[in-house]
Amino acid sequence: MIKGKIAVRKNDAVMNSLIRRANVKRQTDYTARIKLKDDQFRAMDIATKQQELDRLHAANVHGGGLDAIRFNRMNVLKELVAKYKK
């Protein structure tokens, strides 16, 4: 009778370890997907800011200059893009 209880406990321990291992794998995969999604969004955001900065540079070079609001925006974009690329 004792042997039967031990066998059941061992089976329970094996099943629990398999379930735990599957849960850890699922959580690791989920974390990796979320990180990839965040990295893609961040890269897209920086690319958009870089394009806006390039347009402001082109307007400054080819046009009659920038007003204060656009000049300040250009400086903010320079800082953001430089911070990301470090």
mmCIF file as gemmi writes it, N, C-alpha and C atoms, coordinates in Angstrom:
data_model
loop_
_atom_site.group_PDB
_atom_site.id
_atom_site.type_symbol
_atom_site.label_atom_id
_atom_site.label_alt_id
_atom_site.label_comp_id
_atom_site.label_asym_id
_atom_site.label_entity_id
_atom_site.label_seq_id
_atom_site.pdbx_PDB_ins_code
_atom_site.Cartn_x
_atom_site.Cartn_y
_atom_site.Cartn_z
_atom_site.occupancy
_atom_site.B_iso_or_equiv
_atom_site.pdbx_formal_charge
_atom_site.auth_seq_id
_atom_site.auth_asym_id
_atom_site.pdbx_PDB_model_num
ATOM 1 N N . MET Axp A 1 ? 0.817 -1.187 0 1 0 ? 1 A 1
ATOM 2 C CA . MET Axp A 1 ? 0 0 0 1 0 ? 1 A 1
ATOM 3 C C . MET Axp A 1 ? 0.864 1.255 0 1 0 ? 1 A 1
ATOM 4 N N . ILE Axp A 2 ? 1.942 1.229 0.705 1 0 ? 2 A 1
ATOM 5 C CA . ILE Axp A 2 ? 2.836 2.385 0.74 1 0 ? 2 A 1
ATOM 6 C C . ILE Axp A 2 ? 3.493 2.579 -0.619 1 0 ? 2 A 1
ATOM 7 N N . LYS Axp A 3 ? 3.835 1.47 -1.297 1 0 ? 3 A 1
ATOM 8 C CA . LYS Axp A 3 ? 4.483 1.589 -2.6 1 0 ? 3 A 1
ATOM 9 C C . LYS Axp A 3 ? 3.566 2.301 -3.596 1 0 ? 3 A 1
ATOM 10 N N . GLY Axp A 4 ? 2.302 2.053 -3.542 1 0 ? 4 A 1
ATOM 11 C CA . GLY Axp A 4 ? 1.355 2.697 -4.445 1 0 ? 4 A 1
ATOM 12 C C . GLY Axp A 4 ? 1.302 4.201 -4.237 1 0 ? 4 A 1
ATOM 13 N N . LYS Axp A 5 ? 1.323 4.624 -2.988 1 0 ? 5 A 1
ATOM 14 C CA . LYS Axp A 5 ? 1.3 6.058 -2.7 1 0 ? 5 A 1
ATOM 15 C C . LYS Axp A 5 ? 2.583 6.731 -3.172 1 0 ? 5 A 1
ATOM 16 N N . ILE Axp A 6 ? 3.707 6.065 -3.016 1 0 ? 6 A 1
ATOM 17 C CA . ILE Axp A 6 ? 4.983 6.62 -3.461 1 0 ? 6 A 1
ATOM 18 C C . ILE Axp A 6 ? 4.989 6.758 -4.977 1 0 ? 6 A 1
ATOM 19 N N . ALA Axp A 7 ? 4.479 5.743 -5.663 1 0 ? 7 A 1
ATOM 20 C CA . ALA Axp A 7 ? 4.44 5.795 -7.122 1 0 ? 7 A 1
ATOM 21 C C . ALA Axp A 7 ? 3.548 6.94 -7.593 1 0 ? 7 A 1
ATOM 22 N N . VAL Axp A 8 ? 2.429 7.148 -6.942 1 0 ? 8 A 1
ATOM 23 C CA . VAL Axp A 8 ? 1.518 8.235 -7.309 1 0 ? 8 A 1
ATOM 24 C C . VAL Axp A 8 ? 2.201 9.579 -7.066 1 0 ? 8 A 1
ATOM 25 N N . ARG Axp A 9 ? 2.902 9.7 -5.96 1 0 ? 9 A 1
ATOM 26 C CA . ARG Axp A 9 ? 3.596 10.951 -5.66 1 0 ? 9 A 1
ATOM 27 C C . ARG Axp A 9 ? 4.698 11.224 -6.676 1 0 ? 9 A 1
ATOM 28 N N . LYS Axp A 10 ? 5.412 10.164 -7.093 1 0 ? 10 A 1
ATOM 29 C CA . LYS Axp A 10 ? 6.462 10.343 -8.099 1 0 ? 10 A 1
ATOM 30 C C . LYS Axp A 10 ? 5.846 10.771 -9.425 1 0 ? 10 A 1
ATOM 31 N N . ASN Axp A 11 ? 4.735 10.143 -9.808 1 0 ? 11 A 1
ATOM 32 C CA . ASN Axp A 11 ? 4.058 10.536 -11.05 1 0 ? 11 A 1
ATOM 33 C C . ASN Axp A 11 ? 3.574 11.983 -10.971 1 0 ? 11 A 1
ATOM 34 N N . ASP Axp A 12 ? 3.034 12.348 -9.819 1 0 ? 12 A 1
ATOM 35 C CA . ASP Axp A 12 ? 2.592 13.732 -9.635 1 0 ? 12 A 1
ATOM 36 C C . ASP Axp A 12 ? 3.768 14.694 -9.748 1 0 ? 12 A 1
ATOM 37 N N . ALA Axp A 13 ? 4.898 14.327 -9.166 1 0 ? 13 A 1
ATOM 38 C CA . ALA Axp A 13 ? 6.08 15.19 -9.227 1 0 ? 13 A 1
ATOM 39 C C . ALA Axp A 13 ? 6.571 15.33 -10.668 1 0 ? 13 A 1
ATOM 40 N N . VAL Axp A 14 ? 6.551 14.226 -11.414 1 0 ? 14 A 1
ATOM 41 C CA . VAL Axp A 14 ? 6.976 14.284 -12.82 1 0 ? 14 A 1
ATOM 42 C C . VAL Axp A 14 ? 6.024 15.158 -13.623 1 0 ? 14 A 1
ATOM 43 N N . MET Axp A 15 ? 4.734 14.977 -13.432 1 0 ? 15 A 1
ATOM 44 C CA . MET Axp A 15 ? 3.751 15.78 -14.156 1 0 ? 15 A 1
ATOM 45 C C . MET Axp A 15 ? 3.874 17.263 -13.799 1 0 ? 15 A 1
ATOM 46 N N . ASN Axp A 16 ? 4.068 17.544 -12.515 1 0 ? 16 A 1
ATOM 47 C CA . ASN Axp A 16 ? 4.23 18.937 -12.096 1 0 ? 16 A 1
ATOM 48 C C . ASN Axp A 16 ? 5.47 19.566 -12.715 1 0 ? 16 A 1
ATOM 49 N N . SER Axp A 17 ? 6.557 18.8 -12.786 1 0 ? 17 A 1
ATOM 50 C CA . SER Axp A 17 ? 7.777 19.36 -13.388 1 0 ? 17 A 1
ATOM 51 C C . SER Axp A 17 ? 7.584 19.597 -14.883 1 0 ? 17 A 1
ATOM 52 N N . LEU Axp A 18 ? 6.855 18.702 -15.57 1 0 ? 18 A 1
ATOM 53 C CA . LEU Axp A 18 ? 6.566 18.913 -16.992 1 0 ? 18 A 1
ATOM 54 C C . LEU Axp A 18 ? 5.687 20.147 -17.21 1 0 ? 18 A 1
ATOM 55 N N . ILE Axp A 19 ? 4.694 20.302 -16.376 1 0 ? 19 A 1
ATOM 56 C CA . ILE Axp A 19 ? 3.815 21.465 -16.478 1 0 ? 19 A 1
ATOM 57 C C . ILE Axp A 19 ? 4.601 22.745 -16.209 1 0 ? 19 A 1
ATOM 58 N N . ARG Axp A 20 ? 5.442 22.716 -15.176 1 0 ? 20 A 1
ATOM 59 C CA . ARG Axp A 20 ? 6.27 23.873 -14.851 1 0 ? 20 A 1
ATOM 60 C C . ARG Axp A 20 ? 7.189 24.231 -16.009 1 0 ? 20 A 1
ATOM 61 N N . ARG Axp A 21 ? 7.83 23.222 -16.603 1 0 ? 21 A 1
ATOM 62 C CA . ARG Axp A 21 ? 8.741 23.436 -17.733 1 0 ? 21 A 1
ATOM 63 C C . ARG Axp A 21 ? 7.992 24.038 -18.933 1 0 ? 21 A 1
ATOM 64 N N . ALA Axp A 22 ? 6.795 23.545 -19.184 1 0 ? 22 A 1
ATOM 65 C CA . ALA Axp A 22 ? 5.99 24.084 -20.284 1 0 ? 22 A 1
ATOM 66 C C . ALA Axp A 22 ? 5.577 25.528 -20 1 0 ? 22 A 1
ATOM 67 N N . ASN Axp A 23 ? 5.233 25.826 -18.762 1 0 ? 23 A 1
ATOM 68 C CA . ASN Axp A 23 ? 4.858 27.189 -18.399 1 0 ? 23 A 1
ATOM 69 C C . ASN Axp A 23 ? 6.039 28.153 -18.547 1 0 ? 23 A 1
ATOM 70 N N . VAL Axp A 24 ? 7.211 27.714 -18.146 1 0 ? 24 A 1
ATOM 71 C CA . VAL Axp A 24 ? 8.408 28.552 -18.281 1 0 ? 24 A 1
ATOM 72 C C . VAL Axp A 24 ? 8.702 28.805 -19.755 1 0 ? 24 A 1
ATOM 73 N N . LYS Axp A 25 ? 8.594 27.772 -20.59 1 0 ? 25 A 1
ATOM 74 C CA . LYS Axp A 25 ? 8.835 27.931 -22.022 1 0 ? 25 A 1
ATOM 75 C C . LYS Axp A 25 ? 7.82 28.879 -22.643 1 0 ? 25 A 1
ATOM 76 N N . ARG Axp A 26 ? 6.563 28.73 -22.281 1 0 ? 26 A 1
ATOM 77 C CA . ARG Axp A 26 ? 5.513 29.598 -22.808 1 0 ? 26 A 1
ATOM 78 C C . ARG Axp A 26 ? 5.771 31.053 -22.406 1 0 ? 26 A 1
ATOM 79 N N . GLN Axp A 27 ? 6.153 31.268 -21.146 1 0 ? 27 A 1
ATOM 80 C CA . GLN Axp A 27 ? 6.428 32.624 -20.674 1 0 ? 27 A 1
ATOM 81 C C . GLN Axp A 27 ? 7.656 33.213 -21.374 1 0 ? 27 A 1
ATOM 82 N N . THR Axp A 28 ? 8.678 32.407 -21.602 1 0 ? 28 A 1
ATOM 83 C CA . THR Axp A 28 ? 9.881 32.866 -22.301 1 0 ? 28 A 1
ATOM 84 C C . THR Axp A 28 ? 9.558 33.252 -23.737 1 0 ? 28 A 1
ATOM 85 N N . ASP Axp A 29 ? 8.759 32.429 -24.409 1 0 ? 29 A 1
ATOM 86 C CA . ASP Axp A 29 ? 8.357 32.745 -25.782 1 0 ? 29 A 1
ATOM 87 C C . ASP Axp A 29 ? 7.532 34.028 -25.831 1 0 ? 29 A 1
ATOM 88 N N . TYR Axp A 30 ? 6.622 34.189 -24.899 1 0 ? 30 A 1
ATOM 89 C CA . TYR Axp A 30 ? 5.782 35.381 -24.848 1 0 ? 30 A 1
ATOM 90 C C . TYR Axp A 30 ? 6.639 36.629 -24.622 1 0 ? 30 A 1
ATOM 91 N N . THR Axp A 31 ? 7.586 36.547 -23.707 1 0 ? 31 A 1
ATOM 92 C CA . THR Axp A 31 ? 8.465 37.676 -23.422 1 0 ? 31 A 1
ATOM 93 C C . THR Axp A 31 ? 9.294 38.038 -24.645 1 0 ? 31 A 1
ATOM 94 N N . ALA Axp A 32 ? 9.777 37.035 -25.356 1 0 ? 32 A 1
ATOM 95 C CA . ALA Axp A 32 ? 10.565 37.29 -26.564 1 0 ? 32 A 1
ATOM 96 C C . ALA Axp A 32 ? 9.715 37.964 -27.643 1 0 ? 32 A 1
ATOM 97 N N . ARG Axp A 33 ? 8.472 37.529 -27.806 1 0 ? 33 A 1
ATOM 98 C CA . ARG Axp A 33 ? 7.581 38.157 -28.792 1 0 ? 33 A 1
ATOM 99 C C . ARG Axp A 33 ? 7.296 39.609 -28.441 1 0 ? 33 A 1
ATOM 100 N N . ILE Axp A 34 ? 7.029 39.873 -27.176 1 0 ? 34 A 1
ATOM 101 C CA . ILE Axp A 34 ? 6.752 41.237 -26.736 1 0 ? 34 A 1
ATOM 102 C C . ILE Axp A 34 ? 7.979 42.121 -26.93 1 0 ? 34 A 1
ATOM 103 N N . LYS Axp A 35 ? 9.162 41.6 -26.612 1 0 ? 35 A 1
ATOM 104 C CA . LYS Axp A 35 ? 10.395 42.377 -26.796 1 0 ? 35 A 1
ATOM 105 C C . LYS Axp A 35 ? 10.625 42.676 -28.264 1 0 ? 35 A 1
ATOM 106 N N . LEU Axp A 36 ? 10.402 41.696 -29.136 1 0 ? 36 A 1
ATOM 107 C CA . LEU Axp A 36 ? 10.564 41.91 -30.572 1 0 ? 36 A 1
ATOM 108 C C . LEU Axp A 36 ? 9.596 42.976 -31.072 1 0 ? 36 A 1
ATOM 109 N N . LYS Axp A 37 ? 8.354 42.899 -30.614 1 0 ? 37 A 1
ATOM 110 C CA . LYS Axp A 37 ? 7.347 43.88 -31.025 1 0 ? 37 A 1
ATOM 111 C C . LYS Axp A 37 ? 7.741 45.283 -30.557 1 0 ? 37 A 1
ATOM 112 N N . ASP Axp A 38 ? 8.214 45.399 -29.323 1 0 ? 38 A 1
ATOM 113 C CA . ASP Axp A 38 ? 8.642 46.695 -28.8 1 0 ? 38 A 1
ATOM 114 C C . ASP Axp A 38 ? 9.847 47.233 -29.572 1 0 ? 38 A 1
ATOM 115 N N . ASP Axp A 39 ? 10.801 46.357 -29.872 1 0 ? 39 A 1
ATOM 116 C CA . ASP Axp A 39 ? 11.979 46.777 -30.633 1 0 ? 39 A 1
ATOM 117 C C . ASP Axp A 39 ? 11.599 47.247 -32.033 1 0 ? 39 A 1
ATOM 118 N N . GLN Axp A 40 ? 10.678 46.546 -32.666 1 0 ? 40 A 1
ATOM 119 C CA . GLN Axp A 40 ? 10.229 46.952 -33.999 1 0 ? 40 A 1
ATOM 120 C C . GLN Axp A 40 ? 9.521 48.299 -33.951 1 0 ? 40 A 1
ATOM 121 N N . PHE Axp A 41 ? 8.674 48.495 -32.946 1 0 ? 41 A 1
ATOM 122 C CA . PHE Axp A 41 ? 7.969 49.765 -32.809 1 0 ? 41 A 1
ATOM 123 C C . PHE Axp A 41 ? 8.953 50.9 -32.554 1 0 ? 41 A 1
ATOM 124 N N . ARG Axp A 42 ? 9.942 50.669 -31.69 1 0 ? 42 A 1
ATOM 125 C CA . ARG Axp A 42 ? 10.933 51.688 -31.377 1 0 ? 42 A 1
ATOM 126 C C . ARG Axp A 42 ? 11.755 52.051 -32.613 1 0 ? 42 A 1
ATOM 127 N N . ALA Axp A 43 ? 12.157 51.05 -33.387 1 0 ? 43 A 1
ATOM 128 C CA . ALA Axp A 43 ? 12.92 51.301 -34.61 1 0 ? 43 A 1
ATOM 129 C C . ALA Axp A 43 ? 12.092 52.087 -35.623 1 0 ? 43 A 1
ATOM 130 N N . MET Axp A 44 ? 10.817 51.754 -35.742 1 0 ? 44 A 1
ATOM 131 C CA . MET Axp A 44 ? 9.938 52.471 -36.654 1 0 ? 44 A 1
ATOM 132 C C . MET Axp A 44 ? 9.765 53.925 -36.194 1 0 ? 44 A 1
ATOM 133 N N . ASP Axp A 45 ? 9.628 54.129 -34.9 1 0 ? 45 A 1
ATOM 134 C CA . ASP Axp A 45 ? 9.479 55.47 -34.347 1 0 ? 45 A 1
ATOM 135 C C . ASP Axp A 45 ? 10.722 56.314 -34.611 1 0 ? 45 A 1
ATOM 136 N N . ILE Axp A 46 ? 11.889 55.736 -34.395 1 0 ? 46 A 1
ATOM 137 C CA . ILE Axp A 46 ? 13.136 56.46 -34.636 1 0 ? 46 A 1
ATOM 138 C C . ILE Axp A 46 ? 13.308 56.753 -36.124 1 0 ? 46 A 1
ATOM 139 N N . ALA Axp A 47 ? 12.938 55.82 -36.982 1 0 ? 47 A 1
ATOM 140 C CA . ALA Axp A 47 ? 13.036 56.058 -38.432 1 0 ? 47 A 1
ATOM 141 C C . ALA Axp A 47 ? 12.137 57.221 -38.847 1 0 ? 47 A 1
ATOM 142 N N . THR Axp A 48 ? 10.949 57.283 -38.269 1 0 ? 48 A 1
ATOM 143 C CA . THR Axp A 48 ? 10.032 58.385 -38.563 1 0 ? 48 A 1
ATOM 144 C C . THR Axp A 48 ? 10.624 59.715 -38.1 1 0 ? 48 A 1
ATOM 145 N N . LYS Axp A 49 ? 11.207 59.718 -36.904 1 0 ? 49 A 1
ATOM 146 C CA . LYS Axp A 49 ? 11.829 60.942 -36.39 1 0 ? 49 A 1
ATOM 147 C C . LYS Axp A 49 ? 13.028 61.348 -37.243 1 0 ? 49 A 1
ATOM 148 N N . GLN Axp A 50 ? 13.799 60.359 -37.709 1 0 ? 50 A 1
ATOM 149 C CA . GLN Axp A 50 ? 14.936 60.658 -38.569 1 0 ? 50 A 1
ATOM 150 C C . GLN Axp A 50 ? 14.468 61.27 -39.892 1 0 ? 50 A 1
ATOM 151 N N . GLN Axp A 51 ? 13.374 60.763 -40.445 1 0 ? 51 A 1
ATOM 152 C CA . GLN Axp A 51 ? 12.836 61.324 -41.689 1 0 ? 51 A 1
ATOM 153 C C . GLN Axp A 51 ? 12.367 62.764 -41.472 1 0 ? 51 A 1
ATOM 154 N N . GLU Axp A 52 ? 11.709 63.008 -40.341 1 0 ? 52 A 1
ATOM 155 C CA . GLU Axp A 52 ? 11.265 64.373 -40.051 1 0 ? 52 A 1
ATOM 156 C C . GLU Axp A 52 ? 12.466 65.305 -39.899 1 0 ? 52 A 1
ATOM 157 N N . LEU Axp A 53 ? 13.51 64.827 -39.229 1 0 ? 53 A 1
ATOM 158 C CA . LEU Axp A 53 ? 14.728 65.618 -39.064 1 0 ? 53 A 1
ATOM 159 C C . LEU Axp A 53 ? 15.37 65.911 -40.421 1 0 ? 53 A 1
ATOM 160 N N . ASP Axp A 54 ? 15.401 64.914 -41.293 1 0 ? 54 A 1
ATOM 161 C CA . ASP Axp A 54 ? 15.959 65.116 -42.635 1 0 ? 54 A 1
ATOM 162 C C . ASP Axp A 54 ? 15.155 66.154 -43.416 1 0 ? 54 A 1
ATOM 163 N N . ARG Axp A 55 ? 13.833 66.125 -43.301 1 0 ? 55 A 1
ATOM 164 C CA . ARG Axp A 55 ? 12.996 67.115 -43.986 1 0 ? 55 A 1
ATOM 165 C C . ARG Axp A 55 ? 13.257 68.524 -43.453 1 0 ? 55 A 1
ATOM 166 N N . LEU Axp A 56 ? 13.432 68.632 -42.126 1 0 ? 56 A 1
ATOM 167 C CA . LEU Axp A 56 ? 13.726 69.944 -41.548 1 0 ? 56 A 1
ATOM 168 C C . LEU Axp A 56 ? 15.09 70.461 -42.009 1 0 ? 56 A 1
ATOM 169 N N . HIS Axp A 57 ? 16.082 69.551 -42.078 1 0 ? 57 A 1
ATOM 170 C CA . HIS Axp A 57 ? 17.404 69.944 -42.589 1 0 ? 57 A 1
ATOM 171 C C . HIS Axp A 57 ? 17.29 70.433 -44.028 1 0 ? 57 A 1
ATOM 172 N N . ALA Axp A 58 ? 16.55 69.705 -44.846 1 0 ? 58 A 1
ATOM 173 C CA . ALA Axp A 58 ? 16.4 70.088 -46.251 1 0 ? 58 A 1
ATOM 174 C C . ALA Axp A 58 ? 15.685 71.429 -46.369 1 0 ? 58 A 1
ATOM 175 N N . ALA Axp A 59 ? 14.682 71.665 -45.55 1 0 ? 59 A 1
ATOM 176 C CA . ALA Axp A 59 ? 13.967 72.939 -45.586 1 0 ? 59 A 1
ATOM 177 C C . ALA Axp A 59 ? 14.893 74.077 -45.159 1 0 ? 59 A 1
ATOM 178 N N . ASN Axp A 60 ? 15.756 73.806 -44.216 1 0 ? 60 A 1
ATOM 179 C CA . ASN Axp A 60 ? 16.681 74.83 -43.738 1 0 ? 60 A 1
ATOM 180 C C . ASN Axp A 60 ? 17.724 75.151 -44.804 1 0 ? 60 A 1
ATOM 181 N N . VAL Axp A 61 ? 18.215 74.138 -45.496 1 0 ? 61 A 1
ATOM 182 C CA . VAL Axp A 61 ? 19.248 74.342 -46.507 1 0 ? 61 A 1
ATOM 183 C C . VAL Axp A 61 ? 18.675 74.976 -47.765 1 0 ? 61 A 1
ATOM 184 N N . HIS Axp A 62 ? 17.542 74.497 -48.229 1 0 ? 62 A 1
ATOM 185 C CA . HIS Axp A 62 ? 16.993 74.935 -49.511 1 0 ? 62 A 1
ATOM 186 C C . HIS Axp A 62 ? 15.999 76.079 -49.39 1 0 ? 62 A 1
ATOM 187 N N . GLY Axp A 63 ? 15.474 76.295 -48.221 1 0 ? 63 A 1
ATOM 188 C CA . GLY Axp A 63 ? 14.46 77.323 -48.058 1 0 ? 63 A 1
ATOM 189 C C . GLY Axp A 63 ? 15.045 78.587 -47.457 1 0 ? 63 A 1
ATOM 190 N N . GLY Axp A 64 ? 14.175 79.344 -46.891 1 0 ? 64 A 1
ATOM 191 C CA . GLY Axp A 64 ? 14.598 80.606 -46.308 1 0 ? 64 A 1
ATOM 192 C C . GLY Axp A 64 ? 14.873 80.509 -44.821 1 0 ? 64 A 1
ATOM 193 N N . GLY Axp A 65 ? 15.133 79.314 -44.319 1 0 ? 65 A 1
ATOM 194 C CA . GLY Axp A 65 ? 15.391 79.151 -42.893 1 0 ? 65 A 1
ATOM 195 C C . GLY Axp A 65 ? 14.181 78.579 -42.171 1 0 ? 65 A 1
ATOM 196 N N . LEU Axp A 66 ? 14.318 78.418 -40.883 1 0 ? 66 A 1
ATOM 197 C CA . LEU Axp A 66 ? 13.241 77.837 -40.076 1 0 ? 66 A 1
ATOM 198 C C . LEU Axp A 66 ? 12.78 78.855 -39.041 1 0 ? 66 A 1
ATOM 199 N N . ASP Axp A 67 ? 11.489 78.813 -38.716 1 0 ? 67 A 1
ATOM 200 C CA . ASP Axp A 67 ? 11.015 79.654 -37.626 1 0 ? 67 A 1
ATOM 201 C C . ASP Axp A 67 ? 11.412 79.003 -36.3 1 0 ? 67 A 1
ATOM 202 N N . ALA Axp A 68 ? 11.137 79.673 -35.208 1 0 ? 68 A 1
ATOM 203 C CA . ALA Axp A 68 ? 11.599 79.212 -33.896 1 0 ? 68 A 1
ATOM 204 C C . ALA Axp A 68 ? 11.016 77.858 -33.521 1 0 ? 68 A 1
ATOM 205 N N . ILE Axp A 69 ? 9.744 77.64 -33.839 1 0 ? 69 A 1
ATOM 206 C CA . ILE Axp A 69 ? 9.094 76.377 -33.464 1 0 ? 69 A 1
ATOM 207 C C . ILE Axp A 69 ? 9.755 75.21 -34.198 1 0 ? 69 A 1
ATOM 208 N N . ARG Axp A 70 ? 9.97 75.344 -35.484 1 0 ? 70 A 1
ATOM 209 C CA . ARG Axp A 70 ? 10.598 74.266 -36.252 1 0 ? 70 A 1
ATOM 210 C C . ARG Axp A 70 ? 12.063 74.075 -35.859 1 0 ? 70 A 1
ATOM 211 N N . PHE Axp A 71 ? 12.742 75.167 -35.557 1 0 ? 71 A 1
ATOM 212 C CA . PHE Axp A 71 ? 14.137 75.069 -35.132 1 0 ? 71 A 1
ATOM 213 C C . PHE Axp A 71 ? 14.238 74.312 -33.808 1 0 ? 71 A 1
ATOM 214 N N . ASN Axp A 72 ? 13.337 74.608 -32.865 1 0 ? 72 A 1
ATOM 215 C CA . ASN Axp A 72 ? 13.324 73.893 -31.586 1 0 ? 72 A 1
ATOM 216 C C . ASN Axp A 72 ? 12.986 72.418 -31.788 1 0 ? 72 A 1
ATOM 217 N N . ARG Axp A 73 ? 12.041 72.128 -32.678 1 0 ? 73 A 1
ATOM 218 C CA . ARG Axp A 73 ? 11.675 70.735 -32.972 1 0 ? 73 A 1
ATOM 219 C C . ARG Axp A 73 ? 12.868 69.995 -33.561 1 0 ? 73 A 1
ATOM 220 N N . MET Axp A 74 ? 13.629 70.667 -34.432 1 0 ? 74 A 1
ATOM 221 C CA . MET Axp A 74 ? 14.8 70.049 -35.035 1 0 ? 74 A 1
ATOM 222 C C . MET Axp A 74 ? 15.837 69.693 -33.962 1 0 ? 74 A 1
ATOM 223 N N . ASN Axp A 75 ? 16.027 70.565 -32.983 1 0 ? 75 A 1
ATOM 224 C CA . ASN Axp A 75 ? 16.977 70.281 -31.907 1 0 ? 75 A 1
ATOM 225 C C . ASN Axp A 75 ? 16.512 69.117 -31.04 1 0 ? 75 A 1
ATOM 226 N N . VAL Axp A 76 ? 15.213 69.059 -30.761 1 0 ? 76 A 1
ATOM 227 C CA . VAL Axp A 76 ? 14.666 67.941 -29.978 1 0 ? 76 A 1
ATOM 228 C C . VAL Axp A 76 ? 14.86 66.631 -30.735 1 0 ? 76 A 1
ATOM 229 N N . LEU Axp A 77 ? 14.586 66.639 -32.031 1 0 ? 77 A 1
ATOM 230 C CA . LEU Axp A 77 ? 14.751 65.424 -32.836 1 0 ? 77 A 1
ATOM 231 C C . LEU Axp A 77 ? 16.211 64.986 -32.89 1 0 ? 77 A 1
ATOM 232 N N . LYS Axp A 78 ? 17.121 65.955 -32.992 1 0 ? 78 A 1
ATOM 233 C CA . LYS Axp A 78 ? 18.554 65.609 -32.992 1 0 ? 78 A 1
ATOM 234 C C . LYS Axp A 78 ? 18.926 64.867 -31.718 1 0 ? 78 A 1
ATOM 235 N N . GLU Axp A 79 ? 18.447 65.363 -30.577 1 0 ? 79 A 1
ATOM 236 C CA . GLU Axp A 79 ? 18.753 64.723 -29.3 1 0 ? 79 A 1
ATOM 237 C C . GLU Axp A 79 ? 18.157 63.318 -29.219 1 0 ? 79 A 1
ATOM 238 N N . LEU Axp A 80 ? 16.906 63.169 -29.646 1 0 ? 80 A 1
ATOM 239 C CA . LEU Axp A 80 ? 16.255 61.857 -29.568 1 0 ? 80 A 1
ATOM 240 C C . LEU Axp A 80 ? 16.944 60.829 -30.46 1 0 ? 80 A 1
ATOM 241 N N . VAL Axp A 81 ? 17.259 61.213 -31.687 1 0 ? 81 A 1
ATOM 242 C CA . VAL Axp A 81 ? 17.898 60.286 -32.621 1 0 ? 81 A 1
ATOM 243 C C . VAL Axp A 81 ? 19.303 59.937 -32.146 1 0 ? 81 A 1
ATOM 244 N N . ALA Axp A 82 ? 20.042 60.937 -31.65 1 0 ? 82 A 1
ATOM 245 C CA . ALA Axp A 82 ? 21.394 60.682 -31.152 1 0 ? 82 A 1
ATOM 246 C C . ALA Axp A 82 ? 21.373 59.768 -29.937 1 0 ? 82 A 1
ATOM 247 N N . LYS Axp A 83 ? 20.399 59.947 -29.063 1 0 ? 83 A 1
ATOM 248 C CA . LYS Axp A 83 ? 20.291 59.12 -27.858 1 0 ? 83 A 1
ATOM 249 C C . LYS Axp A 83 ? 20.014 57.663 -28.23 1 0 ? 83 A 1
ATOM 250 N N . TYR Axp A 84 ? 19.17 57.457 -29.232 1 0 ? 84 A 1
ATOM 251 C CA . TYR Axp A 84 ? 18.822 56.087 -29.634 1 0 ? 84 A 1
ATOM 252 C C . TYR Axp A 84 ? 19.994 55.398 -30.311 1 0 ? 84 A 1
ATOM 253 N N . LYS Axp A 85 ? 20.765 56.143 -31.111 1 0 ? 85 A 1
ATOM 254 C CA . LYS Axp A 85 ? 21.84 55.531 -31.881 1 0 ? 85 A 1
ATOM 255 C C . LYS Axp A 85 ? 23.078 55.205 -31.045 1 0 ? 85 A 1
ATOM 256 N N . LYS Axp A 86 ? 23.151 55.688 -29.807 1 0 ? 86 A 1
ATOM 257 C CA . LYS Axp A 86 ? 24.323 55.413 -28.951 1 0 ? 86 A 1
ATOM 258 C C . LYS Axp A 86 ? 24.352 53.984 -28.514 1 0 ? 86 A 1
